[in-house]
Amino acid sequence: MHAPRDTPHPPNESGAPLAPHVRLRLAVTGTDTGVGKTVASCALLAALRARGLDARGMKPIETGITERHASTDAARLHHAADGAGDAADVCPITYAEPLAPLVAAERAGVPVDLARIEAAAARLAAGADALLVEGAGGLLVPFTRTLDFADLVARWRLPLVVVAADRLGVLNHTRLTVREAERRGIAVRAVVLNAVRPAPADVAEETNAPILRDLLGGVPLVAMPYLDEQAQRDRARLAAAGAPLAALVLGESPR
């Protein structure tokens, strides 16, 4: 059972969602850490920008950061978005230790500042057509003792994209994440099944996609091709990989 927690205050006095003027607002989470969440987010950003949208990415908190450099998740999101928005707003809070935000924050003695995150998000969304907010780890990763990523997604009223690695165990992990999101009233727009190898290595990887499509009911599943390090730095290749997901979240009919 979900533990009782303090109910977060609404984003503002009117209870309006974050950046209601933005055409497309999405949160991106993973079924676990290391499943290709940032790769999928970057591919979607690049695909949206290739369509002429001013799409911007945000990583509210990133841990394991002792200095900002091109290989951080936030920097990769910023690159995929053609550098749109202030880099400091793309990732307003970092911690040095590679731990869950709650743990890293408590060990550093620097609590997560939600007001700082929301101010950065508002600045980033100003003038944007699309805003993608990527979490740290999975949906229930805690930011504070009373706030996890799912709470932030619900607070900002963001539809959700769930990224899962195409490997053994993905059926259970994906279903748990989708069910918890739906239990909290979060709309799941899509599940991205991310290829973690150039070609299927076993029967699980050959059968995951069709089985998941059946098990997820009405939640669409999009297969993301394997992208090596070079492809992940190439905005054109990212855009091509993210095109099917972009079409889905924009509500376009399949071609």
Residue, then its C-alpha position, 0 to 999 in steps of 0.5 A: m500500500h502506498a504510504p501516507r504523505d503530505t499532499p503537495h500544494p497545487p502549482n499555483e492558487s488557481g490549481a492550473p497545471l504547469a505551463p498550460h499554454v505549452r502545446l505538448r507537456l510530458a513527463v518521462t520516467g523509466t521502469d528502473t535506472g539505466v533503461g535508456k530513459t535519456v536516450a528516448s527523451c533525447a530522441l523525442l526532443a530531436a524528432l519534435r524539433a525536426r518538425g519545427l516545434d520549439a521542444r525543450g527538455m528538463k531534468p529537475i534533479e540529477t545526481g552523480i554530478t561533481e561538475r557539469h559536462a557534455s555527458t550529463d543527462a541534462a547536457r544531452l537533453h539540452h543538446a538534443a533540443d538545439g540548446a534551447g533554454d538556459a542550461a541552468d534551468v534544464c537542470p536546476i539541482t545537482y548532487a555529487e553522489p550518484l544516489a536517489p535524490l532524497v539520499a543524495a540531498e540528505r547526505a549533502g545537507v542540502p534539501v531539494d528546493l521545489a520552489r527552485i525547480e518550479a521557477a526553472a520549469a516556468r522559465l524553460a516553458a516560456g515561449a516553448d511549444a513542448l516541454l519534456v520533464e525527465g525524472a531520475g530513475g523510476l516513477l517512485v524515486p523519492f525527491t524528499r521524504t514526502l515527494d517522489f517523481a510521481d507526485l511531481v508529475a501529478r502536481w504538474r498534471l503531466p501525461l507520462v511516457v514510460v521507458a523500459a529496456d527490452r530485456l528479461g524482466v521488462l514485463n513485470h517492471t513495465r506493468l508495475t510502473v503503468r499500474e502505479a501511474e494509473r492508480r495515481g490518476i496519471a495518464v500514460r501516453a506511451v510505453v517505449l520499449n528501448a533496444v539495449r543491444p543491436a540485435p535480440a540476444d534471446v527469446a525474451e527480447e524477441t517476444n517482449a514487444p508483442i506480449l507487452r502490447d497485449l498486456l498493456g491494453g489501451v496503452p500504446l507501445v513504441a519500439m525504440p531502435y538501438l542507438d550507439e554512442q555516436a548515434q546518440r550524439d547525432r541529432a538527425r539520427l536521434a530524430a529519426a529514431g524518435a519520429p514514431l514516438a513524436a507522431l504518437v504523442l502529437g496524436e497523429s494517425p499512423r501512416 
